[in-house]
Amino acid sequence: MSEQNYNPNEEIDTIFLDFEGGEECECAPVCIFEAGDNEYIALIPVDAEEGEEEVYIYRFSEADNGDSVIENIEDDDEYDAAADAFDAWVDAQSEEE
């Protein structure tokens, strides 16, 4: 996936992810969360069937021009830490309900 930019001050309904091979996936943001020293964004495909629990997690940061940047997480340990933080966020949301 290539780096994606958007303005966080605009309300976002969906984000389009471009994958290798030209495949595109329309996703809805679930949340932005912290893990360690970084922020991450969790996205779910809008066309996912009920019961499918596919979630995409990307590093999230702000560019100098104020746009937000979504980047691939290349390091397995970093991805595992981000996924664990997202799981903890999901658990906390479940407890609130």
PAVEXLUM-798522 format. One record per atom (N, C-alpha, C): atom name; x, y, z; residue number from 0. Coordinates in steps of 0.001 Angstrom, whole numbers. Layout:
PAVEXLUM-798522
<site atome="CA" c1="X" c2="Y" c3="Z" num="NUM"/>
...
This chain:
PAVEXLUM-798522
<site atome="N" c1="845" c2="-1163" c3="0" num="0"/>
<site atome="CA" c1="0" c2="0" c3="0" num="0"/>
<site atome="C" c1="886" c2="1220" c3="0" num="0"/>
<site atome="N" c1="502" c2="2210" c3="-758" num="1"/>
<site atome="CA" c1="1249" c2="3443" c3="-769" num="1"/>
<site atome="C" c1="774" c2="4338" c3="364" num="1"/>
<site atome="N" c1="1568" c2="5347" c3="639" num="2"/>
<site atome="CA" c1="1220" c2="6306" c3="1681" num="2"/>
<site atome="C" c1="-72" c2="7032" c3="1285" num="2"/>
<site atome="N" c1="-965" c2="7218" c3="2237" num="3"/>
<site atome="CA" c1="-2241" c2="7881" c3="1986" num="3"/>
<site atome="C" c1="-2298" c2="9160" c3="2815" num="3"/>
<site atome="N" c1="-2832" c2="10239" c3="2243" num="4"/>
<site atome="CA" c1="-2968" c2="11501" c3="2962" num="4"/>
<site atome="C" c1="-4423" c2="11911" c3="3016" num="4"/>
<site atome="N" c1="-4812" c2="12546" c3="4112" num="5"/>
<site atome="CA" c1="-6105" c2="13200" c3="4192" num="5"/>
<site atome="C" c1="-6048" c2="14237" c3="5291" num="5"/>
<site atome="N" c1="-6981" c2="15155" c3="5275" num="6"/>
<site atome="CA" c1="-7031" c2="16228" c3="6256" num="6"/>
<site atome="C" c1="-7887" c2="15791" c3="7430" num="6"/>
<site atome="N" c1="-7330" c2="15716" c3="8646" num="7"/>
<site atome="CA" c1="-8088" c2="15234" c3="9794" num="7"/>
<site atome="C" c1="-9203" c2="16183" c3="10232" num="7"/>
<site atome="N" c1="-9177" c2="17417" c3="9748" num="8"/>
<site atome="CA" c1="-10217" c2="18374" c3="10110" num="8"/>
<site atome="C" c1="-11479" c2="18188" c3="9280" num="8"/>
<site atome="N" c1="-11392" c2="17395" c3="8230" num="9"/>
<site atome="CA" c1="-12558" c2="17086" c3="7409" num="9"/>
<site atome="C" c1="-13169" c2="15790" c3="7909" num="9"/>
<site atome="N" c1="-14500" c2="15733" c3="7914" num="10"/>
<site atome="CA" c1="-15154" c2="14493" c3="8319" num="10"/>
<site atome="C" c1="-14924" c2="13450" c3="7225" num="10"/>
<site atome="N" c1="-14521" c2="12256" c3="7630" num="11"/>
<site atome="CA" c1="-14177" c2="11210" c3="6669" num="11"/>
<site atome="C" c1="-15191" c2="10086" c3="6767" num="11"/>
<site atome="N" c1="-15759" c2="9734" c3="5638" num="12"/>
<site atome="CA" c1="-16632" c2="8580" c3="5609" num="12"/>
<site atome="C" c1="-15830" c2="7331" c3="5286" num="12"/>
<site atome="N" c1="-14975" c2="7414" c3="4279" num="13"/>
<site atome="CA" c1="-14166" c2="6263" c3="3881" num="13"/>
<site atome="C" c1="-12789" c2="6714" c3="3415" num="13"/>
<site atome="N" c1="-11886" c2="5755" c3="3404" num="14"/>
<site atome="CA" c1="-10528" c2="5937" c3="2899" num="14"/>
<site atome="C" c1="-10294" c2="4814" c3="1900" num="14"/>
<site atome="N" c1="-9695" c2="5128" c3="762" num="15"/>
<site atome="CA" c1="-9377" c2="4114" c3="-231" num="15"/>
<site atome="C" c1="-7924" c2="3693" c3="-73" num="15"/>
<site atome="N" c1="-7710" c2="2396" c3="103" num="16"/>
<site atome="CA" c1="-6368" c2="1835" c3="190" num="16"/>
<site atome="C" c1="-6016" c2="1228" c3="-1153" num="16"/>
<site atome="N" c1="-4809" c2="1507" c3="-1631" num="17"/>
<site atome="CA" c1="-4316" c2="936" c3="-2880" num="17"/>
<site atome="C" c1="-3304" c2="-143" c3="-2537" num="17"/>
<site atome="N" c1="-3565" c2="-1364" c3="-2986" num="18"/>
<site atome="CA" c1="-2674" c2="-2487" c3="-2739" num="18"/>
<site atome="C" c1="-1865" c2="-2802" c3="-3989" num="18"/>
<site atome="N" c1="-801" c2="-3600" c3="-3812" num="19"/>
<site atome="CA" c1="3" c2="-4044" c3="-4947" num="19"/>
<site atome="C" c1="-892" c2="-4795" c3="-5919" num="19"/>
<site atome="N" c1="-597" c2="-4703" c3="-7177" num="20"/>
<site atome="CA" c1="-1398" c2="-5374" c3="-8190" num="20"/>
<site atome="C" c1="-2598" c2="-4550" c3="-8628" num="20"/>
<site atome="N" c1="-2694" c2="-3313" c3="-8137" num="21"/>
<site atome="CA" c1="-3770" c2="-2433" c3="-8555" num="21"/>
<site atome="C" c1="-5084" c2="-2610" c3="-7821" num="21"/>
<site atome="N" c1="-5143" c2="-3510" c3="-6839" num="22"/>
<site atome="CA" c1="-6373" c2="-3720" c3="-6087" num="22"/>
<site atome="C" c1="-6619" c2="-2528" c3="-5173" num="22"/>
<site atome="N" c1="-7875" c2="-2119" c3="-5092" num="23"/>
<site atome="CA" c1="-8262" c2="-1010" c3="-4233" num="23"/>
<site atome="C" c1="-9320" c2="-1483" c3="-3252" num="23"/>
<site atome="N" c1="-9271" c2="-965" c3="-2026" num="24"/>
<site atome="CA" c1="-10228" c2="-1361" c3="-993" num="24"/>
<site atome="C" c1="-10751" c2="-104" c3="-311" num="24"/>
<site atome="N" c1="-12065" c2="45" c3="-293" num="25"/>
<site atome="CA" c1="-12681" c2="1169" c3="398" num="25"/>
<site atome="C" c1="-12880" c2="772" c3="1857" num="25"/>
<site atome="N" c1="-12361" c2="1590" c3="2772" num="26"/>
<site atome="CA" c1="-12399" c2="1266" c3="4196" num="26"/>
<site atome="C" c1="-12973" c2="2423" c3="5011" num="26"/>
<site atome="N" c1="-13551" c2="2063" c3="6139" num="27"/>
<site atome="CA" c1="-14058" c2="3046" c3="7089" num="27"/>
<site atome="C" c1="-13123" c2="3081" c3="8289" num="27"/>
<site atome="N" c1="-12775" c2="4280" c3="8770" num="28"/>
<site atome="CA" c1="-11952" c2="4368" c3="9972" num="28"/>
<site atome="C" c1="-12722" c2="3871" c3="11190" num="28"/>
<site atome="N" c1="-12066" c2="3094" c3="12031" num="29"/>
<site atome="CA" c1="-12655" c2="2615" c3="13277" num="29"/>
<site atome="C" c1="-12206" c2="3528" c3="14407" num="29"/>
<site atome="N" c1="-10890" c2="3741" c3="14497" num="30"/>
<site atome="CA" c1="-10346" c2="4595" c3="15546" num="30"/>
<site atome="C" c1="-8903" c2="4943" c3="15229" num="30"/>
<site atome="N" c1="-8422" c2="5967" c3="15911" num="31"/>
<site atome="CA" c1="-7007" c2="6320" c3="15937" num="31"/>
<site atome="C" c1="-6574" c2="6091" c3="17377" num="31"/>
<site atome="N" c1="-5474" c2="5372" c3="17568" num="32"/>
<site atome="CA" c1="-5046" c2="5002" c3="18911" num="32"/>
<site atome="C" c1="-3529" c2="5058" c3="19008" num="32"/>
<site atome="N" c1="-3025" c2="5082" c3="20229" num="33"/>
<site atome="CA" c1="-1593" c2="5129" c3="20481" num="33"/>
<site atome="C" c1="-1070" c2="3767" c3="20921" num="33"/>
<site atome="N" c1="153" c2="3499" c3="20533" num="34"/>
<site atome="CA" c1="891" c2="2332" c3="21015" num="34"/>
<site atome="C" c1="2351" c2="2749" c3="21043" num="34"/>
<site atome="N" c1="2950" c2="2718" c3="22216" num="35"/>
<site atome="CA" c1="4329" c2="3191" c3="22335" num="35"/>
<site atome="C" c1="4392" c2="4673" c3="22023" num="35"/>
<site atome="N" c1="5324" c2="5043" c3="21163" num="36"/>
<site atome="CA" c1="5520" c2="6452" c3="20809" num="36"/>
<site atome="C" c1="4779" c2="6852" c3="19539" num="36"/>
<site atome="N" c1="3988" c2="5956" c3="18964" num="37"/>
<site atome="CA" c1="3330" c2="6227" c3="17683" num="37"/>
<site atome="C" c1="1819" c2="6192" c3="17789" num="37"/>
<site atome="N" c1="1182" c2="6796" c3="16788" num="38"/>
<site atome="CA" c1="-263" c2="6690" c3="16650" num="38"/>
<site atome="C" c1="-546" c2="5773" c3="15465" num="38"/>
<site atome="N" c1="-1696" c2="5109" c3="15534" num="39"/>
<site atome="CA" c1="-2101" c2="4172" c3="14491" num="39"/>
<site atome="C" c1="-3564" c2="4399" c3="14167" num="39"/>
<site atome="N" c1="-3966" c2="3943" c3="12995" num="40"/>
<site atome="CA" c1="-5363" c2="4004" c3="12597" num="40"/>
<site atome="C" c1="-5812" c2="2592" c3="12243" num="40"/>
<site atome="N" c1="-7007" c2="2240" c3="12682" num="41"/>
<site atome="CA" c1="-7604" c2="952" c3="12344" num="41"/>
<site atome="C" c1="-8703" c2="1200" c3="11326" num="41"/>
<site atome="N" c1="-8714" c2="414" c3="10265" num="42"/>
<site atome="CA" c1="-9674" c2="553" c3="9171" num="42"/>
<site atome="C" c1="-10341" c2="-786" c3="8905" num="42"/>
<site atome="N" c1="-11628" c2="-754" c3="8547" num="43"/>
<site atome="CA" c1="-12323" c2="-1981" c3="8152" num="43"/>
<site atome="C" c1="-12898" c2="-1794" c3="6755" num="43"/>
<site atome="N" c1="-12851" c2="-2833" c3="5915" num="44"/>
<site atome="CA" c1="-13442" c2="-2745" c3="4578" num="44"/>
<site atome="C" c1="-14946" c2="-2495" c3="4679" num="44"/>
<site atome="N" c1="-15452" c2="-1565" c3="3869" num="45"/>
<site atome="CA" c1="-16886" c2="-1255" c3="3921" num="45"/>
<site atome="C" c1="-17729" c2="-2364" c3="3310" num="45"/>
<site atome="N" c1="-17146" c2="-3181" c3="2455" num="46"/>
<site atome="CA" c1="-17912" c2="-4248" c3="1812" num="46"/>
<site atome="C" c1="-17748" c2="-5599" c3="2519" num="46"/>
<site atome="N" c1="-17228" c2="-5574" c3="3744" num="47"/>
<site atome="CA" c1="-17041" c2="-6824" c3="4493" num="47"/>
<site atome="C" c1="-18400" c2="-7435" c3="4826" num="47"/>
<site atome="N" c1="-18470" c2="-8729" c3="4717" num="48"/>
<site atome="CA" c1="-19685" c2="-9454" c3="5069" num="48"/>
<site atome="C" c1="-19817" c2="-9507" c3="6586" num="48"/>
<site atome="N" c1="-21037" c2="-9603" c3="7067" num="49"/>
<site atome="CA" c1="-21246" c2="-9707" c3="8505" num="49"/>
<site atome="C" c1="-20513" c2="-10934" c3="9030" num="49"/>
<site atome="N" c1="-19826" c2="-10759" c3="10138" num="50"/>
<site atome="CA" c1="-19057" c2="-11858" c3="10713" num="50"/>
<site atome="C" c1="-17595" c2="-11836" c3="10305" num="50"/>
<site atome="N" c1="-17267" c2="-11138" c3="9202" num="51"/>
<site atome="CA" c1="-15868" c2="-10992" c3="8822" num="51"/>
<site atome="C" c1="-15248" c2="-9945" c3="9725" num="51"/>
<site atome="N" c1="-14078" c2="-10231" c3="10241" num="52"/>
<site atome="CA" c1="-13468" c2="-9319" c3="11185" num="52"/>
<site atome="C" c1="-12107" c2="-8834" c3="10688" num="52"/>
<site atome="N" c1="-12003" c2="-8560" c3="9407" num="53"/>
<site atome="CA" c1="-10756" c2="-8078" c3="8840" num="53"/>
<site atome="C" c1="-10563" c2="-6619" c3="9221" num="53"/>
<site atome="N" c1="-9412" c2="-6317" c3="9814" num="54"/>
<site atome="CA" c1="-9066" c2="-4959" c3="10217" num="54"/>
<site atome="C" c1="-7681" c2="-4662" c3="9688" num="54"/>
<site atome="N" c1="-7523" c2="-3494" c3="9077" num="55"/>
<site atome="CA" c1="-6208" c2="-3047" c3="8614" num="55"/>
<site atome="C" c1="-5696" c2="-2014" c3="9607" num="55"/>
<site atome="N" c1="-4441" c2="-2161" c3="10010" num="56"/>
<site atome="CA" c1="-3823" c2="-1222" c3="10947" num="56"/>
<site atome="C" c1="-2610" c2="-597" c3="10270" num="56"/>
<site atome="N" c1="-2554" c2="737" c3="10312" num="57"/>
<site atome="CA" c1="-1463" c2="1495" c3="9705" num="57"/>
<site atome="C" c1="-939" c2="2530" c3="10681" num="57"/>
<site atome="N" c1="329" c2="2905" c3="10501" num="58"/>
<site atome="CA" c1="897" c2="3998" c3="11278" num="58"/>
<site atome="C" c1="219" c2="5286" c3="10817" num="58"/>
<site atome="N" c1="-37" c2="6163" c3="11756" num="59"/>
<site atome="CA" c1="-769" c2="7397" c3="11494" num="59"/>
<site atome="C" c1="55" c2="8553" c3="12032" num="59"/>
<site atome="N" c1="293" c2="9585" c3="11206" num="60"/>
<site atome="CA" c1="1052" c2="10752" c3="11653" num="60"/>
<site atome="C" c1="550" c2="11984" c3="10917" num="60"/>
<site atome="N" c1="1042" c2="13129" c3="11335" num="61"/>
<site atome="CA" c1="643" c2="14384" c3="10703" num="61"/>
<site atome="C" c1="1825" c2="14951" c3="9929" num="61"/>
<site atome="N" c1="1573" c2="15333" c3="8680" num="62"/>
<site atome="CA" c1="2601" c2="15928" c3="7827" num="62"/>
<site atome="C" c1="2767" c2="17406" c3="8179" num="62"/>
<site atome="N" c1="3829" c2="18017" c3="7679" num="63"/>
<site atome="CA" c1="4094" c2="19428" c3="7939" num="63"/>
<site atome="C" c1="2968" c2="20341" c3="7465" num="63"/>
<site atome="N" c1="2247" c2="19919" c3="6402" num="64"/>
<site atome="CA" c1="1177" c2="20759" c3="5860" num="64"/>
<site atome="C" c1="-153" c2="20563" c3="6591" num="64"/>
<site atome="N" c1="-164" c2="19739" c3="7635" num="65"/>
<site atome="CA" c1="-1380" c2="19526" c3="8411" num="65"/>
<site atome="C" c1="-2186" c2="18308" c3="7989" num="65"/>
<site atome="N" c1="-1875" c2="17742" c3="6827" num="66"/>
<site atome="CA" c1="-2560" c2="16528" c3="6403" num="66"/>
<site atome="C" c1="-2068" c2="15352" c3="7241" num="66"/>
<site atome="N" c1="-2927" c2="14379" c3="7394" num="67"/>
<site atome="CA" c1="-2530" c2="13160" c3="8085" num="67"/>
<site atome="C" c1="-1963" c2="12173" c3="7078" num="67"/>
<site atome="N" c1="-1041" c2="11348" c3="7546" num="68"/>
<site atome="CA" c1="-354" c2="10387" c3="6688" num="68"/>
<site atome="C" c1="-593" c2="8990" c3="7250" num="68"/>
<site atome="N" c1="-962" c2="8068" c3="6373" num="69"/>
<site atome="CA" c1="-1157" c2="6667" c3="6728" num="69"/>
<site atome="C" c1="-51" c2="5884" c3="6040" num="69"/>
<site atome="N" c1="732" c2="5131" c3="6848" num="70"/>
<site atome="CA" c1="1877" c2="4402" c3="6308" num="70"/>
<site atome="C" c1="1825" c2="2930" c3="6699" num="70"/>
<site atome="N" c1="2400" c2="2091" c3="5853" num="71"/>
<site atome="CA" c1="2557" c2="674" c3="6188" num="71"/>
<site atome="C" c1="3434" c2="531" c3="7420" num="71"/>
<site atome="N" c1="3191" c2="-503" c3="8182" num="72"/>
<site atome="CA" c1="4050" c2="-860" c3="9307" num="72"/>
<site atome="C" c1="4931" c2="-2007" c3="8814" num="72"/>
<site atome="N" c1="6205" c2="-1731" c3="8648" num="73"/>
<site atome="CA" c1="7127" c2="-2719" c3="8076" num="73"/>
<site atome="C" c1="7685" c2="-3681" c3="9120" num="73"/>
<site atome="N" c1="7794" c2="-3235" c3="10365" num="74"/>
<site atome="CA" c1="8416" c2="-4024" c3="11421" num="74"/>
<site atome="C" c1="7375" c2="-4908" c3="12108" num="74"/>
<site atome="N" c1="7645" c2="-6215" c3="12179" num="75"/>
<site atome="CA" c1="6709" c2="-7163" c3="12789" num="75"/>
<site atome="C" c1="6437" c2="-6848" c3="14257" num="75"/>
<site atome="N" c1="7476" c2="-6478" c3="15007" num="76"/>
<site atome="CA" c1="7293" c2="-6160" c3="16426" num="76"/>
<site atome="C" c1="6416" c2="-4924" c3="16602" num="76"/>
<site atome="N" c1="6634" c2="-3912" c3="15756" num="77"/>
<site atome="CA" c1="5803" c2="-2715" c3="15822" num="77"/>
<site atome="C" c1="4353" c2="-3056" c3="15491" num="77"/>
<site atome="N" c1="4158" c2="-3880" c3="14458" num="78"/>
<site atome="CA" c1="2788" c2="-4264" c3="14096" num="78"/>
<site atome="C" c1="2121" c2="-5036" c3="15239" num="78"/>
<site atome="N" c1="2853" c2="-5962" c3="15843" num="79"/>
<site atome="CA" c1="2288" c2="-6736" c3="16959" num="79"/>
<site atome="C" c1="1881" c2="-5817" c3="18110" num="79"/>
<site atome="N" c1="2713" c2="-4820" c3="18426" num="80"/>
<site atome="CA" c1="2395" c2="-3877" c3="19505" num="80"/>
<site atome="C" c1="1152" c2="-3060" c3="19144" num="80"/>
<site atome="N" c1="1050" c2="-2629" c3="17883" num="81"/>
<site atome="CA" c1="-123" c2="-1868" c3="17442" num="81"/>
<site atome="C" c1="-1375" c2="-2737" c3="17479" num="81"/>
<site atome="N" c1="-1264" c2="-3983" c3="17035" num="82"/>
<site atome="CA" c1="-2415" c2="-4895" c3="17047" num="82"/>
<site atome="C" c1="-2866" c2="-5179" c3="18479" num="82"/>
<site atome="N" c1="-1920" c2="-5345" c3="19393" num="83"/>
<site atome="CA" c1="-2269" c2="-5567" c3="20800" num="83"/>
<site atome="C" c1="-2979" c2="-4347" c3="21378" num="83"/>
<site atome="N" c1="-2505" c2="-3148" c3="21037" num="84"/>
<site atome="CA" c1="-3143" c2="-1919" c3="21523" num="84"/>
<site atome="C" c1="-4551" c2="-1789" c3="20952" num="84"/>
<site atome="N" c1="-4738" c2="-2168" c3="19686" num="85"/>
<site atome="CA" c1="-6075" c2="-2125" c3="19099" num="85"/>
<site atome="C" c1="-6997" c2="-3134" c3="19795" num="85"/>
<site atome="N" c1="-6497" c2="-4332" c3="20045" num="86"/>
<site atome="CA" c1="-7301" c2="-5336" c3="20759" num="86"/>
<site atome="C" c1="-7723" c2="-4823" c3="22131" num="86"/>
<site atome="N" c1="-6808" c2="-4135" c3="22814" num="87"/>
<site atome="CA" c1="-7137" c2="-3564" c3="24127" num="87"/>
<site atome="C" c1="-8210" c2="-2494" c3="23978" num="87"/>
<site atome="N" c1="-8137" c2="-1692" c3="22915" num="88"/>
<site atome="CA" c1="-9155" c2="-664" c3="22658" num="88"/>
<site atome="C" c1="-10514" c2="-1327" c3="22428" num="88"/>
<site atome="N" c1="-10545" c2="-2394" c3="21635" num="89"/>
<site atome="CA" c1="-11790" c2="-3111" c3="21353" num="89"/>
<site atome="C" c1="-12375" c2="-3672" c3="22657" num="89"/>
<site atome="N" c1="-11517" c2="-4282" c3="23489" num="90"/>
<site atome="CA" c1="-11966" c2="-4816" c3="24763" num="90"/>
<site atome="C" c1="-12561" c2="-3722" c3="25643" num="90"/>
<site atome="N" c1="-11906" c2="-2553" c3="25680" num="91"/>
<site atome="CA" c1="-12412" c2="-1435" c3="26489" num="91"/>
<site atome="C" c1="-13776" c2="-963" c3="25977" num="91"/>
<site atome="N" c1="-13956" c2="-957" c3="24646" num="92"/>
<site atome="CA" c1="-15245" c2="-552" c3="24078" num="92"/>
<site atome="C" c1="-16330" c2="-1553" c3="24443" num="92"/>
<site atome="N" c1="-15977" c2="-2829" c3="24433" num="93"/>
<site atome="CA" c1="-16936" c2="-3879" c3="24781" num="93"/>
<site atome="C" c1="-17374" c2="-3762" c3="26231" num="93"/>
<site atome="N" c1="-16444" c2="-3417" c3="27111" num="94"/>
<site atome="CA" c1="-16747" c2="-3282" c3="28530" num="94"/>
<site atome="C" c1="-17676" c2="-2082" c3="28787" num="94"/>
<site atome="N" c1="-17569" c2="-1040" c3="27958" num="95"/>
<site atome="CA" c1="-18391" c2="158" c3="28128" num="95"/>
<site atome="C" c1="-19843" c2="-95" c3="27731" num="95"/>
<site atome="N" c1="-20061" c2="-1083" c3="26872" num="96"/>
<site atome="CA" c1="-21426" c2="-1345" c3="26377" num="96"/>
<site atome="C" c1="-22244" c2="-2074" c3="27343" num="96"/>
